[in-house]
Amino acid sequence: MKTKQSNKKYALLGIQFTSFMVTPVLVCVLGGSYVQKKYNLGDWFMNACVALAVILLITNLISFARMAIKLSESDKKSQVDEDENKPRN
């Protein structure tokens, strides 16, 4: 049962990672393209949107890495606690 829970946890982490990486790029590029066409802005605006997307991508990657490290540490801690509570023969 424990492996099913850990498999679900890692599958959800994969989905979360993908959404963290794709969402800023899509929102900035598609939204920037729409605003650029609607208000007749120059190419500088799209360059600014791409730069913003890259900055958001990097910050999301750092945030996700910190969360994954904390999760890994809590998994190790819970595994050690379980090992200590096991009856010894």
C-alpha positions in Angstrom: 0.0 0.0 0.0 2.9 2.3 0.8 4.3 2.1 -2.8 0.9 3.1 -4.2 0.9 6.2 -2.1 4.5 7.1 -3.0 3.8 6.5 -6.7 0.8 8.8 -6.5 2.8 11.4 -4.7 5.5 11.3 -7.4 3.0 11.4 -10.2 1.4 14.4 -8.7 4.8 16.0 -8.3 5.5 15.4 -12.0 2.2 17.1 -12.9 2.9 20.0 -10.6 6.4 20.4 -12.1 5.0 20.4 -15.6 2.4 23.0 -14.8 5.0 25.2 -13.0 7.2 25.2 -16.1 4.5 25.5 -18.8 2.1 28.0 -17.3 4.3 31.1 -17.1 5.6 30.6 -20.6 2.1 30.2 -22.1 0.6 33.1 -20.1 3.4 35.5 -20.9 3.8 34.6 -24.6 0.2 34.2 -25.5 -0.9 37.2 -23.3 2.0 39.3 -24.6 1.1 38.5 -28.2 -2.5 39.4 -27.7 -1.6 42.7 -25.9 1.0 43.5 -28.5 -1.5 43.1 -31.4 -4.3 44.8 -29.6 -2.4 48.0 -28.7 0.1 48.0 -31.6 3.1 47.7 -29.4 6.6 47.1 -30.9 8.8 44.1 -30.7 10.2 45.3 -27.4 7.0 44.3 -25.7 7.3 40.7 -26.8 10.9 40.6 -25.7 9.9 41.9 -22.3 7.2 39.2 -22.0 9.7 36.5 -22.9 12.2 37.8 -20.4 9.4 37.9 -17.8 8.5 34.3 -18.7 12.1 33.2 -18.2 12.4 34.9 -14.8 9.1 33.3 -13.7 10.3 29.9 -14.9 13.6 30.2 -13.0 11.8 31.3 -9.7 9.3 28.5 -10.1 12.1 26.0 -10.6 13.9 27.2 -7.5 10.6 27.1 -5.5 9.8 23.6 -6.7 13.3 22.3 -5.9 13.1 23.7 -2.4 9.7 21.9 -1.9 11.0 18.7 -3.3 14.1 18.8 -1.0 11.8 19.4 2.0 9.5 16.5 0.9 12.5 14.2 0.4 13.8 15.1 3.9 10.5 14.4 5.5 10.2 11.1 3.7 13.7 10.1 5.0 12.7 11.2 8.5 9.5 9.2 8.5 11.3 6.2 7.1 13.8 6.4 10.0 11.0 6.8 12.5 9.2 3.7 11.1 12.5 1.7 11.2 12.9 2.6 14.9 9.4 1.6 15.7 9.6 -1.8 14.1 9.9 -4.7 16.6 13.2 -6.4 16.5 13.6 -10.1 16.6 
